[in-house]
Every structure is written in C-alpha cells, then in structure tokens.
Amino acid sequence: QVQLVESGGGLVQPGGSLRLSCAASGSIRSIYRMGWYRQAPGKQRNLVAAITTGGNTNYADSVKGRFTISRDNAKNTVSLQMNSLKPEDTAVYYCKSDGVVTTSGPYGMDYWGKGTLVTVSS
C-alpha cells in the first residue's frame, strides 16, 4: 500500500505561520491530485486546498489569501504554507492523494495520511 506521512503540525499563536508537509511513498508512478483536509472536533472533514499534477489549485474560501499549496511531482510531496493563522484553523490536518497510480496496476487509488494536529491558540 501507498503510505502518506504528514509533518509540521504543532502549536502556533494567532497570526502566526506554519508549514505542513506530506510525503507519499511506495511504488508510485503518478499522483493526479494531492491535497489537505481538516477536521475540527464535532465538525465534518472538509477540503482545505488541493493541487493537481499540472499545478491547478483550489482552496476553501476560508483560507484563500492565507494558505498556499505546492507540490513536487518528482518527490511525490505536497506542502501547505499557512499564514495569518486563526483559532478557527485549529484542526487535525490530513494529507490525501487522489488518483495514485502504482506499478502494480492501471487503476488510480485514493490514500489518506494519519493526520497532524494544528492548534492555533495564545
């Protein structure tokens, strides 16, 4: 199976910045879309930002202008630069890869990371 490992979570003050990274490993040929989702206690998991192989991006309205997603296709990594953080950004952030094609077969599969906690608090 493909593995996704997140890093960079932690505690940050309101207005501060944090950078999350995710590395996909395995016998990967390509990943069509990589993104970040978040889930706060008692709330639904939702998309924060995503980026395709070609560099097309989309963001949740709540993070536009504050967060920036990027990826390295050669390394199968994706990062999320988070600036001007707010308490409402507090959540577990999950890395997700969509359309992962491996050497074992022709079908694209989806994979989730285990998540990393981001806490925005004074």
C-alpha positions as CSV (number, residue, x, y, z in Angstrom):
1,Q,0.0,0.0,0.0
2,V,1.0,3.6,-0.5
3,Q,1.9,5.5,2.6
4,L,1.3,9.2,3.3
5,V,3.3,10.8,6.2
6,E,2.5,14.3,7.4
7,S,4.8,16.6,9.3
8,G,4.9,20.1,10.6
9,G,1.9,20.3,12.8
10,G,2.1,21.9,16.2
11,L,1.1,24.9,18.4
12,V,1.1,28.4,17.0
13,Q,-0.2,31.7,18.1
14,P,-2.9,33.6,16.2
15,G,-1.4,35.5,13.4
16,G,1.5,33.1,13.1
17,S,2.6,30.8,10.4
18,L,3.1,27.1,10.0
19,R,4.1,24.8,7.1
20,L,2.8,21.3,6.7
21,S,4.4,18.7,4.5
22,C,3.3,15.4,3.3
23,A,5.4,12.7,1.6
24,A,3.9,9.8,-0.4
25,S,5.9,6.6,-0.6
26,G,5.5,3.3,-2.4
27,S,5.8,2.1,-5.9
28,I,4.2,5.2,-7.3
29,R,4.0,6.1,-11.0
30,S,1.9,9.2,-10.6
31,I,-0.5,11.1,-8.4
32,Y,-3.1,13.1,-10.1
33,R,-4.2,15.3,-7.2
34,M,-2.8,15.9,-3.7
35,G,-4.5,17.9,-1.1
36,W,-5.1,18.8,2.5
37,Y,-8.3,18.3,4.5
38,R,-9.0,19.2,8.1
39,Q,-11.4,18.2,10.7
40,A,-12.2,20.1,13.9
41,P,-13.9,18.4,16.9
42,G,-17.6,17.8,16.2
43,K,-17.2,19.0,12.6
44,Q,-17.1,17.4,9.2
45,R,-13.8,16.8,7.4
46,N,-13.5,19.3,4.6
47,L,-11.1,20.3,1.8
48,V,-8.6,23.0,2.7
49,A,-6.6,23.0,-0.5
50,A,-5.6,20.7,-3.4
51,I,-3.3,20.7,-6.4
52,T,-3.1,18.6,-9.5
53,T,-0.1,17.3,-11.4
54,G,-0.4,20.2,-13.8
55,G,-0.4,22.7,-11.0
56,N,-4.1,23.6,-10.9
57,T,-5.2,24.6,-7.4
58,N,-8.4,25.1,-5.4
59,Y,-8.9,26.4,-1.9
60,A,-11.6,26.6,0.7
61,D,-13.0,30.1,0.8
62,S,-12.0,30.4,4.4
63,V,-8.3,30.1,3.7
64,K,-7.9,31.9,0.4
65,G,-5.2,34.5,0.6
66,R,-3.7,33.0,3.7
67,F,-2.8,29.4,2.7
68,T,-0.7,28.3,-0.3
69,I,-0.4,24.8,-1.5
70,S,2.5,23.4,-3.6
71,R,3.9,20.1,-4.7
72,D,7.0,18.4,-6.0
73,N,5.9,15.8,-8.6
74,A,9.3,14.2,-8.7
75,K,9.4,13.6,-5.0
76,N,5.6,13.0,-4.5
77,T,5.4,15.6,-1.8
78,V,2.9,18.3,-1.1
79,S,3.2,21.3,1.3
80,L,0.8,23.7,2.8
81,Q,2.1,27.1,3.9
82,M,-0.3,28.6,6.4
83,N,-0.1,32.2,7.3
84,S,-2.2,34.6,9.4
85,L,-3.5,31.6,11.3
86,K,-6.7,32.0,13.3
87,P,-8.1,29.9,16.2
88,E,-10.7,28.5,13.8
89,D,-8.0,26.9,11.8
90,T,-7.4,24.5,14.7
91,A,-8.0,21.0,13.5
92,V,-6.4,17.8,12.6
93,Y,-5.0,18.2,9.1
94,Y,-5.0,15.2,6.8
95,C,-3.0,14.7,3.6
96,K,-4.8,13.0,0.8
97,S,-3.7,11.8,-2.6
98,D,-6.2,11.1,-5.4
99,G,-5.7,9.0,-8.5
100,V,-2.5,7.4,-7.3
101,V,-1.2,5.0,-10.0
102,T,1.3,2.4,-8.8
103,T,3.4,-0.2,-10.6
104,S,1.0,-2.9,-9.6
105,G,-1.9,-1.9,-11.7
106,P,-3.6,0.6,-14.1
107,Y,-6.2,2.0,-11.6
108,G,-5.8,5.2,-9.7
109,M,-6.5,4.8,-6.0
110,D,-7.0,7.3,-3.1
111,Y,-5.0,7.3,0.1
112,W,-5.1,9.2,3.4
113,G,-2.4,10.1,5.8
114,K,-2.9,9.7,9.6
115,G,-3.2,13.4,10.2
116,T,-1.2,16.1,12.1
117,L,-2.7,18.4,14.7
118,V,-2.6,22.1,14.3
119,T,-3.5,24.2,17.3
120,V,-3.8,28.0,17.0
121,S,-4.0,29.5,20.5
122,S,-2.5,32.0,22.8
